[in-house]
Amino acid sequence: MQDTTNKHRGRDRGHNTTSPFAMPGLGWKDTLLRVKRQIEANHATLIAASIAFYAFLGIFPAIAAFISIWGLAFDPQQVQGQIEMLSSVLPEDAASIIRQQALSVNNNAGTGMSITAIAGLVFTVYSASKGMKGLMAGLNIIYGEKEERGLIKLTLRTWVLTGAMMVMTILTLGTIAVLPPLIAWLPFGDTLTALLTYIRWPILLMLVITAITILYRYGPDRAPSRVSWISVGSVTATLLWAVGSIGFSIYIRNFSSYNQTYGTIGAVMVLLLWFWLSAFIVLLGAALNCELERQTREDTTTGKPKPMGERGAWAADTVARDNHDIGENAFTNVSSVPTGEDRHSDN
């Protein structure tokens, strides 16, 4: 009996798991193999490219709006130092574009700043909302959902999420650019000041995790997942984004030849690639969450537990038959719940 039990446990794939943190090793293996297949099958790289385009479209009016709004209350010339700090998280070539644009806007600062701020904000919000709509469509594809929200509901959700991401961006910018001079101004000793300055980076990561969690929970057209089932993808995406950004910067600085290949637009290509990398990582985290949900037959959505087929989410209403099953109905939102025999398949 003991041998049989141990053998059964060794083949446990987590179909009765109530938390992703309790997922057994075989369950993780199945999940990760399906994530790879899903990313390929759903063309996540192409989806990330469209999101990156709208992010690139909105970055320059965002800079103009940021400097203009800053100039309404402070000396516009002071913003140059803040831009230098903000661009420290980007690859050098990408950061150079932002610095040059900031310098150009700074040199033209003066009368009409409020008009520039308003125009920049309008275009920034428009571009951001288009990018958000593309991201929501990408999340629907990853989560196997069909967009069925009406025009008004979808538009409102898009604008609310856009606003939430802009608030998170402002908080992030404040963490990077405003926190260090604020700490330096406070009457702390040198050691404590240095320690508090480094704390901004963990704070930045927590803000990014929060922003991605909001996207995963409210972006796709499905019943929201519980935070525990979203957090794995959110934390993974954030860590991959941080490591990927650093690695991309090192690669561009030491090994790439974008400037030789693309000439004067080499820096533009680097910035676009960084946006693409960021968008792809967000989609990758969503795919991880989706396949984790499909590894268990337990209800992963919020509210009272419901039986499969009534949860309002394709990932929660299906159980993957094996590590090859990424779902034939991902684009049609038709949930095919495996039979009891299929659910226990150990292929």
N, C-alpha and C positions, 0 to 999 in steps of 0.2 A: 504493500500500500504506500509506504514511504517513497519507494523508488518511483512508483507511478505518479505520485503527487509532484515530486521534484522534476520528473520529465515534463509534466503538464506545465509547471511553472516556467521551465526553461523555454517552452514554446509560447509563452504568454505574449501576445502582441498588443495588449492594452485595450481590448475592445470594451472592457467594463471600467476603464479608468475615468475617474471623476475630476481629475486635475492633470494638466500637462506636465506638472512637476513630478507626477507619479508614473509617467509613461515608462514602460520597461524598454530595455535595449533594443529588442526586436521591433517594437513599435516605432522607436526613433529611426531605425534602419529603414523600415517601410516608408515612413513619412518623408525622410530626406530623399529617398530614391524617387518618390512621386513628385516632390518639389522640383527636382531637376527636370523630370519629364513634363511637368505642367508649364514651367517657364519656357521650355522649348516649344511645346504645342500651342501655347497661347500667344506666342510672339511677343513676349514681354519687352524685348529689346526695342521693337518698333513702337510699342506703346510709350515706353520711356522717352523715345526720341521726340514724339509729339508733345509730351509734357515739357521736355527741355526747351523746345522751340518757344513755347509761350512764356516760360520762365525767363528766357533770354530777351524776349520781346518786352517784358515788363521791368527789367533790371535798370535800364537807363532812366526812364521817367521816374522810377522809384528813387534813384539817386538825386535827381533834380528836385523831387518833392521833399526828400529828407533834408537837403541843404537849404531849400527855400523856407521850409517850416522852421528849421533851426534858426535861420536868419531873422525870422519875425520876433524872436525873443532874445537871441544872443548874437554875437559877432560872427558873421558867416565865415570869416577867416579861421576861426577856431575849429571849424568842422574838419579841416584838412587832417589834423592830427587824429581825430576820431576815425576818419576813413582809413587812415594807415593802420589803426588797430583792428578795425573791422575786416580789412582785407588780409589780415594775418592768418585767417583760417582757410584761405584760398590758395591754389597754386600760384606761383609768382607771376606767370604770364597773364593769368586771369585777373589777378589782383592789379596788375599794371593798367588794364583797361579801366577798371573802376576808379583807380587813382587819377588817371588822365581825365576821365569824365567829370569827376568831382572837382578837379582843378579848373576845368573849362567852365563849369557852372559857377564856381567860386569867383572866377575872374569877371563874370558877367553879373555878379550880384549887385543889387542896388534897387532902383525903383522897379516896381512891378513884381517884387518877390512874391506877393500874395497871389497874383495871377498865375505865376509860374507854379506855385505850390498847388493851387487848385487844379490847374491843367495836368500837372504831373500826377496828382492823386487820382484824378478821374481815369487817366490812361492806365495807371498802375493797377487800380481796382478792376478795370475792364480786362486787362491782360491776365491778372491773377485769377479772375473768375473763369476765364476761358481755360486757363491751365488747370484750375480746380475741377472744372467739368470734365476735362480729359482724364484727370486722375481718378475721378469717381467712376468714369466709364471703364478705366483700366481695372479698378478694384472690382467692379461688377464681373468683368471677364475672369479675373483670378478666382473670385469666390463662386463662379458658376451661376451668376444671377443675370436676369434680363431686366433692363430698366423699365419699370412699370409705374413709376411715380408720375403724376400729372405735371403739366408744364409749370403751373404755379408752385406746386410743392417742390418740384425739382429745382426751380429757380431760387426759391427761398432757401432751400437746403444748401445750394451752391453758394449763395451770398453769405449765409451764416457761417459756413465752414471757411470761406474766404476771409471773412472778418476775423474769425478765431485764429486763423493762421497768421494774419497780419499782426494781431495782438501778440501772438507768440513770437513773431519775428522781432517786434519792437522790444519785447522783454529780452530776447536773445541779444539784440544789438546793445541794449542797455547793460547786459551782463558783461559783454566784451569791451565796450567802449566807455561806458560811464562809471562802472564799478571801480576800476583802478584809480582814476583821479579822485573819486569820492573817498576811497580808502586812504589815499595819500594825504588828503585834506584833514582827515580825522586825526586826533592827537594820540596815535598809537606808536609804539616803539618800532624800530626797523624790522625786528624778527617777526612780530605780529603782523605788521603791514605786508611783508613779503608772503607770509602764510595766507593771509586773507586774499591777496592778489591771485594766488594760485587756486584758491577755492572757486574762482569764477568758471574754471573748466568743468569740474563736476556739476556745477549749477547749470552750465550750458547743456551738458549731456542730459540732465534731468528734464530740461525744457524741451529738448528734441524728442525724448521719449514720450513726454506728455502730448506733444503735437502729433506725433505719429499714432499714438493710441487713439486720439480723437478722430483722426482720419479713418483708422481701421473700424472704429465702432459706428461712426455715423456716415461714412462715405458710401459704402455699397448699399444697394436696395435690398435689404434683408433685415430680419429681426436681429437686434444687436447681440453680439457675443458678450459673455461675461468677461470682466477685465482680466481674470486669471488666464483665459484662453487667448487674449489679445497680447498680453504682456510679453510672452515669449518672442513673438515676431517683432514687437516694438523695441525691446532691448537688443535683440539680434541686429535689427536694421540700424539702430543708432550706433552700436559698436562697429558694425561693418562700414557705416558711413564715416565714422571718425578715422578708423584705420585706413579705409580706402582713400579718403582725402589726403591723409599724410603720405600714403604710398604713391598716390598719383602725383603729388607735388614733388616727391623725390625722383620719380621716373621722368617727369617733365624737365626737372632741373638738370639731371645727369645723363639721361639716355635718349631723350626724344630729339627729333629734328623737325619739329613743326614749323619753326621759323624759316628753315631752309626750304621746306616743302611748300608751305603756303605763303611765304613772304610776309607782307604787312598784316595779313589777316590771321597769322599764326596764333596770336593771343586770343582772337575771337574764337578760333577752333578749340583752344584749350578751355575757355570758359563754357562753351557749349558742351564739351565732353564732360566737364565737371557737373553741369546740370543733368546731363544724361545719366551719369553714374549715380547721382543722388536719387533720381527718379526710379532708376532700375532697382536700387537697393530697397526703396520703399515697397515696390511691387514684390520683390523677393521675400520680404518680411510678411507680406500679406499671404503669399503662397504657402509659407511655412505655417501660418495660423490656420489657413484653410485645410491643409492636409492633416494637421494635428486634430482638428475637429472631426475629420472624416475617419480618423483612426479609432474613435470610440463611438459606441452606440448610445452613450449617456447624453442627456440634453446639455448643450453648451451655451444656450441662449439665456437671456435674462428672464426673470419672472419665475412663475411656478413651472416645475418640470412637466414637459408634454411628451406624448409618445412620438415616435418617428413618423414623419409625414405630416405633422401638424405644427412644426416649430417655425415655419416661415423663413427657413434658410436652407439652401441646398446642401451646404457643407454639414449642417447639423442633422439634416433629414436623410443622409446617406452614410453608409459605412463602406470604405474601400475594400474590395474583395482581396486585393493583394497589393504588392508594391508597384504593379504596372497600371492599376486602375486609377486614372486621373479623371474619369467621368466622361461618358459619351455625350451627356446632355448639358455641358457647361454653358453653351450659348443659347439654349432654349428654356432653361429654368424648369425642366421636367425632372422631378425627383424620382429616381428608380431605387427604391429601398431594397437592398439585397435580402434574400430569404435567409431563414435561420441557418440553413446548410452553407450558403454562400458566406455568411458572416464569419463562420468558423474556419473558412479556408485558410490554410497555412502556406499557400504558394508564395 
